Amino acid sequence: MSNRVAVTIAAAAALLVPQVAQAELKRIEDKSEFMQMVQGKTLSRPLVRLTVTADGRITGRGVTWDVTGSWDWKNGFFCRDLNWGGDDLGYNCQAVLANGSEMRFIADQGAGQSADFRLR
């Protein structure tokens, strides 16, 4: 097998990984199921580390700034009010999808932009 073919196959396989992971994600609509997944864990993505606590707090770091906020569960959505490095990011209710090791938050009740986190 030539190097060119091997590189092409490797690139194609890399493109399939996000699609497979996405297919494995399941919608989380229940607060207790959400808490079971995040309790004692850190939500992480490049340059971001967050903790979501049972008493409604969000704490962590995003790049070099502190992240603070509050959250609640309403009508099957994770609703948060967030401050990042002194900037108010506002209130937003988000759909949550997860597979046990990864969690995706989709803004605007599932109609907006998404952010993927690993549960560590």
C-alpha positions as CSV (number, residue, x, y, z in Angstrom):
1,M,0.0,0.0,0.0
2,S,1.4,3.4,-0.9
3,N,1.8,6.2,1.6
4,R,-0.7,8.2,-0.4
5,V,-3.4,5.5,0.0
6,A,-2.6,5.0,3.6
7,V,-2.9,8.8,4.3
8,T,-6.2,8.9,2.4
9,I,-7.6,6.0,4.4
10,A,-6.5,7.5,7.7
11,A,-8.0,10.9,6.8
12,A,-11.3,9.3,5.8
13,A,-11.4,7.3,9.1
14,A,-10.7,10.5,11.1
15,L,-13.7,12.2,9.4
16,L,-16.0,9.4,10.5
17,V,-15.1,9.5,14.2
18,P,-17.2,12.6,15.0
19,Q,-20.2,11.1,13.2
20,V,-19.9,7.8,15.1
21,A,-19.7,9.7,18.4
22,Q,-22.7,11.9,17.5
23,A,-24.7,8.8,16.7
24,E,-24.0,7.4,20.2
25,L,-25.2,10.5,22.0
26,K,-28.6,10.3,23.7
27,R,-30.9,13.2,24.7
28,I,-30.9,13.8,28.4
29,E,-34.3,15.2,29.5
30,D,-34.3,14.4,33.2
31,K,-32.4,16.4,35.9
32,S,-31.6,13.3,38.0
33,E,-30.1,11.5,35.0
34,F,-28.0,14.7,34.2
35,M,-26.8,14.9,37.8
36,Q,-25.8,11.2,37.8
37,M,-23.6,11.9,34.8
38,V,-21.9,15.1,36.0
39,Q,-21.7,14.7,39.8
40,G,-18.1,14.6,40.9
41,K,-16.9,15.1,37.3
42,T,-15.3,17.9,35.4
43,L,-16.7,19.0,32.0
44,S,-13.6,19.6,29.8
45,R,-12.8,20.7,26.4
46,P,-9.6,22.4,25.1
47,L,-8.8,25.3,27.4
48,V,-12.1,25.0,29.4
49,R,-12.7,23.1,32.6
50,L,-16.1,23.4,34.3
51,T,-17.9,21.9,37.4
52,V,-21.7,21.8,37.6
53,T,-22.9,21.1,41.2
54,A,-26.2,19.8,42.5
55,D,-26.9,23.0,44.4
56,G,-27.1,24.9,41.1
57,R,-23.6,26.4,40.8
58,I,-21.2,26.4,37.8
59,T,-17.6,27.1,38.4
60,G,-14.3,26.7,36.5
61,R,-11.9,28.3,34.0
62,G,-12.2,29.2,30.4
63,V,-8.8,29.9,28.8
64,T,-7.4,32.1,31.5
65,W,-10.6,33.5,33.0
66,D,-12.8,32.4,35.8
67,V,-16.2,31.0,34.8
68,T,-19.1,31.3,37.3
69,G,-22.8,30.9,37.1
70,S,-25.9,29.2,38.1
71,W,-28.2,26.6,36.5
72,D,-31.5,24.8,36.8
73,W,-33.4,22.2,34.9
74,K,-36.6,23.4,33.2
75,N,-38.9,21.4,30.8
76,G,-36.2,19.0,29.8
77,F,-33.5,21.6,29.3
78,F,-30.3,22.7,31.1
79,C,-30.9,26.4,31.8
80,R,-27.8,28.4,32.8
81,D,-26.9,32.0,33.6
82,L,-23.1,32.3,33.0
83,N,-20.3,34.8,33.5
84,W,-17.0,34.3,31.8
85,G,-14.1,36.6,32.9
86,G,-16.4,39.4,33.9
87,D,-18.6,39.1,30.7
88,D,-22.2,38.2,31.2
89,L,-23.0,35.5,28.7
90,G,-26.7,35.6,29.7
91,Y,-29.4,33.1,30.4
92,N,-29.9,30.2,27.9
93,C,-31.8,26.9,28.0
94,Q,-29.9,24.1,26.3
95,A,-30.6,20.6,25.1
96,V,-28.2,18.1,26.5
97,L,-27.0,14.9,24.8
98,A,-24.6,12.4,26.3
99,N,-23.1,9.0,26.1
100,G,-21.5,8.5,29.5
101,S,-18.0,9.9,28.6
102,E,-19.0,12.9,26.4
103,M,-21.7,15.6,26.7
104,R,-23.0,18.0,24.1
105,F,-24.9,21.2,25.1
106,I,-26.9,22.8,22.3
107,A,-28.0,26.4,22.8
108,D,-31.4,27.9,22.3
109,Q,-33.3,24.7,23.3
110,G,-31.4,22.6,20.8
111,A,-31.7,25.0,17.9
112,G,-28.4,26.9,18.3
113,Q,-24.7,26.3,18.4
114,S,-23.3,23.3,20.3
115,A,-20.3,22.7,22.6
116,D,-18.9,19.2,23.3
117,F,-17.3,18.3,26.6
118,R,-15.6,15.2,27.9
119,L,-16.6,14.0,31.4
120,R,-13.5,13.5,33.5
